[in-house]
Amino acid sequence: MEFSQIQVKHQIEEWLLEDIGGGDITTNNIVPKGAKTKAIIHAKQEGVLAGVDVAKLVFLSLSDSISFHACVEDGTKLAKGTIIAEIEGDARAILTGERLALNLLQRMSGVATKTAQFAVLLAGTKARIVDTRKTTPGLRMLEKYAVTVGGGANHRLGLYDAVMIKDNHIKVAGGISEAVARVRAKIGHTVKVEVEVESMQQLETALKAKADIIMLDNMSLMQMKEAVARINGAAIVEASGGITESTIADIAKTGVDIISSGALTHSVKALDISLDIGAIK
């Protein structure tokens, strides 16, 4: 997934307004107008980089005369001390944009790093790690992009691009068969239908309803193996619920196609990245 620079630029303008308000009273009262400086962005811990172009957009939104040189690309495995970017230009703009640029870079790199840790544990299996809609409001596009940078894939982007029939939908409709029938009667033929199941009985119903994807929700390893054998290629099999670094490899070995984890985006730790500024000229 690639992010839309037009959309991100619009969001950056809103985030800058939130942070700057009527003006950066610290920077503007310390740094002379028109002063120039150089700065570097560097990693303070190991991880996977994501968001360098987003950080660039932050600074360019404040001053189009700023020179931003990315020393490494997204997807790079960072060592502690790696210089990520070199910046030169308006000192006020660099200091004012520092926090927003770092917040985005740290968050996205944290997501990419977490995803890479999960992805490496799937080596030798057919399973893919994917994200969920458990994203930070306003950051979904960037967080989902970061997942792909880390070696994962995206689940549906929102409520609009795929059908996912979950437990509450099933309750409201009165059952899986009725829920699937209702959406099939309304959606286009290209839209996939996924059904969440919690038991083998629900699995049988989902198969009869011809679900395209069947999500095994919080099932045991033994149940997953049984479910994969029963589905036998009739639908894509997704495992979800309780996915951790200690469980994901065993889950992949059950034969599921997809493993989805909200932890890729909802509870990651930001990567430690810093900006160091030089002398004012």
Rosetta blueprint (number, residue, H / E / L):
1 M L
2 E L
3 F L
4 S L
5 Q H
6 I H
7 Q H
8 V H
9 K H
10 H H
11 Q H
12 I H
13 E H
14 E H
15 W H
16 L H
17 L H
18 E H
19 D H
20 I H
21 G L
22 G L
23 G L
24 D L
25 I H
26 T H
27 T H
28 N H
29 N H
30 I H
31 V L
32 P L
33 K L
34 G L
35 A L
36 K E
37 T E
38 K E
39 A E
40 I E
41 I E
42 H E
43 A E
44 K L
45 Q L
46 E L
47 G E
48 V E
49 L L
50 A L
51 G L
52 V H
53 D H
54 V H
55 A H
56 K H
57 L H
58 V H
59 F H
60 L H
61 S H
62 L H
63 S L
64 D L
65 S L
66 I L
67 S E
68 F E
69 H E
70 A E
71 C L
72 V L
73 E L
74 D L
75 G L
76 T L
77 K E
78 L E
79 A L
80 K L
81 G L
82 T L
83 I E
84 I E
85 A E
86 E E
87 I E
88 E E
89 G E
90 D E
91 A H
92 R H
93 A H
94 I H
95 L H
96 T H
97 G H
98 E H
99 R H
100 L H
101 A H
102 L H
103 N H
104 L H
105 L H
106 Q H
107 R H
108 M H
109 S H
110 G H
111 V H
112 A H
113 T H
114 K H
115 T H
116 A H
117 Q H
118 F H
119 A H
120 V H
121 L L
122 L L
123 A L
124 G L
125 T L
126 K L
127 A L
128 R E
129 I E
130 V E
131 D L
132 T L
133 R L
134 K L
135 T L
136 T L
137 P L
138 G L
139 L L
140 R H
141 M H
142 L H
143 E H
144 K H
145 Y H
146 A H
147 V H
148 T H
149 V H
150 G L
151 G L
152 G L
153 A E
154 N L
155 H L
156 R L
157 L L
158 G L
159 L L
160 Y L
161 D L
162 A L
163 V E
164 M E
165 I E
166 K L
167 D H
168 N H
169 H H
170 I H
171 K H
172 V H
173 A H
174 G L
175 G L
176 I H
177 S H
178 E H
179 A H
180 V H
181 A H
182 R H
183 V H
184 R H
185 A L
186 K L
187 I L
188 G L
189 H L
190 T L
191 V L
192 K L
193 V E
194 E E
195 V E
196 E E
197 V E
198 E L
199 S L
200 M H
201 Q H
202 Q H
203 L H
204 E H
205 T H
206 A H
207 L H
208 K H
209 A L
210 K L
211 A L
212 D L
213 I E
214 I E
215 M E
216 L E
217 D E
218 N L
219 M L
220 S L
221 L H
222 M H
223 Q H
224 M H
225 K H
226 E H
227 A H
228 V H
229 A H
230 R H
231 I H
232 N L
233 G L
234 A L
235 A L
236 I E
237 V E
238 E E
239 A E
240 S E
241 G L
242 G L
243 I L
244 T L
245 E L
246 S L
247 T L
248 I H
249 A H
250 D H
251 I H
252 A H
253 K L
254 T L
255 G L
256 V L
257 D L
258 I E
259 I E
260 S E
261 S L
262 G L
263 A H
264 L H
265 T H
266 H H
267 S L
268 V L
269 K L
270 A L
271 L L
272 D L
273 I E
274 S E
275 L E
276 D E
277 I E
278 G L
279 A L
280 I L
281 K L
